[in-house]
């Protein structure tokens, strides 16, 4: 009788290999099911963050161009067309101009990339710079990035009384 009791006690000391394997399979299934929504959430957050960053970069580019127009000399806009905007900050014919140029899907400022993925003006994009009213010195700055329009109007302010 004591021999039977000793065998029964020994069998309850640990888990069998089958129990461990079944537990691991169940944990793997639960982990796979639980991780799918988590991975989707992380990917969504990353894409939203990237879109917000691109939006911010595009808004900055327009604000930079508009501010330079507002602060430029009275005759400081040398070129304003579909692919170029040249703004002189100082007066005089030899003053250096800040050059914004559209080329190969990018807007460059002094040969450095300011905005990427810009739609070509010939393929449904926008003119980089357009004179709305020359007498009022009102300019429209615009570009499209992946079909989304970014535009602002810039008014050249007078210097005021001296």
PEBELPE-V675747 format. One record per residue. SS is DSSP state (hx for helix, st for strand, lp for the rest). OMEGA is omega in whole degrees, -180 to 180 (* if undefined). Layout:
SS | OMEGA
SS | OMEGA
This chain:
lp | 179
hx | 176
hx | 177
hx | 180
hx | 179
hx | 177
hx | 180
hx | 180
hx | -180
hx | -177
lp | -179
lp | -178
lp | -177
lp | 180
lp | 176
lp | 179
hx | 179
hx | 179
hx | 180
hx | -180
hx | 179
hx | 178
hx | 179
hx | 179
hx | 179
hx | 177
hx | 178
hx | 179
hx | 179
hx | 179
hx | 180
hx | -180
hx | -178
hx | -175
hx | -178
hx | 177
hx | 179
hx | 178
hx | 178
hx | 179
hx | 180
hx | 179
hx | 178
hx | 179
hx | 180
hx | -180
hx | 177
hx | 179
hx | 179
hx | 179
hx | 178
hx | 178
hx | 178
hx | 178
hx | 180
hx | 179
hx | -179
hx | 177
hx | 178
hx | -179
hx | 179
hx | -180
hx | 179
hx | 180
hx | -179
hx | 179
hx | 179
hx | 177
hx | -178
hx | -175
hx | -177
lp | 176
lp | -177
lp | 180
lp | -172
lp | 179
st | -178
st | -180
st | 177
st | -179
lp | -174
lp | -174
lp | -177
st | 170
st | 179
st | -177
st | 175
st | 178
lp | -179
lp | 178
lp | 178
lp | -176
lp | -178
lp | -178
lp | 180
lp | -180
st | 170
st | -175
st | 172
st | -176
st | 173
st | 177
st | 174
lp | 176
lp | -179
st | 169
st | -179
st | 170
st | -177
lp | 176
lp | 176
st | -178
st | 176
st | 180
st | 178
lp | 177
lp | -179
st | 179
lp | -180
lp | 178
hx | -180
hx | -177
hx | 177
lp | 177
lp | -179
lp | 171
lp | 179
lp | -179
st | 180
st | 178
st | 180
st | 180
st | -176
lp | 180
lp | 178
lp | -176
lp | 179
st | -176
st | 174
st | 178
st | -177
st | 170
st | 177
st | 176
st | -178
lp | 177
lp | -179
st | -176
st | 171
st | -176
st | 176
st | 174
st | -179
st | -179
st | 180
lp | -178
lp | 174
lp | -180
lp | -179
lp | -179
lp | -180
lp | *
